[in-house]
Amino acid sequence: MSQMPQPPRLSACPTCAEPPQAGDRYCDRCGADLEAAAAPTARVPADQPVPPQMNGAARSTHQEPEPDDYELAAPASGGYERMADPRSAAEPGAAEAAFGTAEAAFGTAEAAPLAEAGLPLESNASTHTSAATSTVSGAGTGTGADPRLPGGDHRPRCAACQEGTIDQDGYCERCGHVQARERDHMESELEGIAAATDRGLRHHRNEDAFMVSAAELPDGSPVTVAVVCDGVSSATRPDDASAAAAHAASTALRTSLPRGAHPQQAMNEAIIAAADAVNSLAMETGAAAPHHEGQRHQNAPACTIVGAVVTSDILTIGWVGDSRAYWVPDDRTAPPARLTEDDSWAAQMVAAGLMTEAEAYADERAHAITGWLGADAYELEPHTASYKPDRPGVVVVCTDGLWNYAESAEQMARAVPPDARARPLNSAQVLVGYALDGGGHDNVTVAVVPFPAAPGRAGSA
């Protein structure tokens, strides 16, 4: 029988003199290689270096094979870098994020009884029942550009690399970074009214729009006007639709109110004017005429609208869609109220008695709007309502980018600063920040309109 050759045996470790156990290859005490120590000593030529020794074991002079796994390098001082805000252009080539397209439902909507809020309802239009789904999408942006360029070139300079110029599409011709759009963040303030809008944290453009203005009625008493519109992102040119609607409605109100039109009638006509302005965009894009049955499927530009007209004794609200108006009294012990009722699937289910609010707003179809401005709308039926508050306060006019984070009247009242009537612009800024802190999933637009209207500088913004 063939046997494997047996290594010579040692009576003691040549390094530490520890007696080895039978079959030991290494010393239990010092770790010396007993087999190597027991092997016959070879003559080492004088010109050959002797391998260095460690604990009696030979250390190879050859490079050890690299291990399969490696230790991670320690992070640099200051820790790992924080992910860059997609809205910042501090670093060239900052990533631009694209996010989902569906609007999420954020809980139940609760409207405080108007009678309890001290707001007698004069009249209100009925709600129509056509249906369509609105979705939202978007991605990244940059910051403003310095128009000064060396060599007399007056084209704007890239805010990211500070060297390239900006092409017609708003991108740097050198580094490719997208520049800020004027509508990414806007604020306006007149005496007695203010508004702010922001693109939010997840959309590549702002599809909301607003107009605020102040004027005088025929008797010289003050009147303030706020119009807020939200473009329907699943339609074409939603940003153009909201801008056209806001401008048309505001212009109509500033024209009719000083002539003595009743605020509620003026609001109704303003919404019709806004709808006509949005319909005209469909004609520009080649959509079918509004009376044509097939034009409903042309994906025409569309938006929602909500407006407020505030005088010394009456506030009037008009709307189509799911943008809202809230009443928040200065006296926070008095109940706030929601002044609008959404044109939405959830609101229809609740109104029909088919679901409770909790059930309806938990459904994925909750935020599908059933009314909008646009050539593909089934019909236009503006809602208007007038109220006579018995105490001072503010009207908060906003898109769902805000009320998704403060849905009930009580939640909105808690978000509104206590000095809102005295500082409307600060309050609008605070409310925009409230939505951004909550996640900023959508464009955010809010106008803060103090009641009663105070004499101020007439104009629009």
HUTA-V312731 format. One line per field, one symbol per residue. psi: psi as a letter, one per 30 degrees, with the letter a starting at -180 (. if undefined). burial: 1 if it has 16 or more other C-alpha atoms within 10 Angstrom, else 0. A space follows every 10 residues. Layout:
psi: ???
burial: ???
This chain:
psi: kklkkkllkk flkfeggkkl lkfkflkfef gkjeeeefkk kkkklfgkkk klkjhfkkkk flkkkklelk kkkkllkfak kkkkkffkhf kkgkkkkkll fkklkhalkk kkkeefghik kelkllklgl klkklkllkl aallkjfkkl ggjgkkkkfe fgellkaffg kkfefgkklk legekkkkkl jgkllkkkfa fgkfljglll kklkaklfgf llkkkkkkkj kjfflkheee eeeeeeeeee eeefeeeffg kkeeeeeeee eeeeeeeeef eeeegglllf fkefffgfhl klllkklkkk affkkkkklk agklkkkjle jffkklkkfl kkileeeeee efgflleeee ffkfgegkkg klklfgkelk ikklkklikg llalkjkllf fefffielee eeeffkkfge efieeeeeee eeeeeefffh flkkkkkjjk klkkkajkal .
burial: 0000000011 0011100001 0000111001 1111111000 0000000000 0000011000 0000000000 0000000000 0000011110 0101111010 0111101110 1101001110 0000001100 1011111111 1111100010 0000011111 1111111001 1110111111 1011101111 1111111111 1111111111 1111111000 0111111111 1111111111 1111111111 1111011100 0011011111 1111111111 1100001111 0000110111 1111111111 1001111111 1111111111 0000111111 1111111111 0000011001 1100111111 1111111101 1111111110 0011111111 1111111111 0110111101 1011111111 1111110001 1111111111 1111110001 1
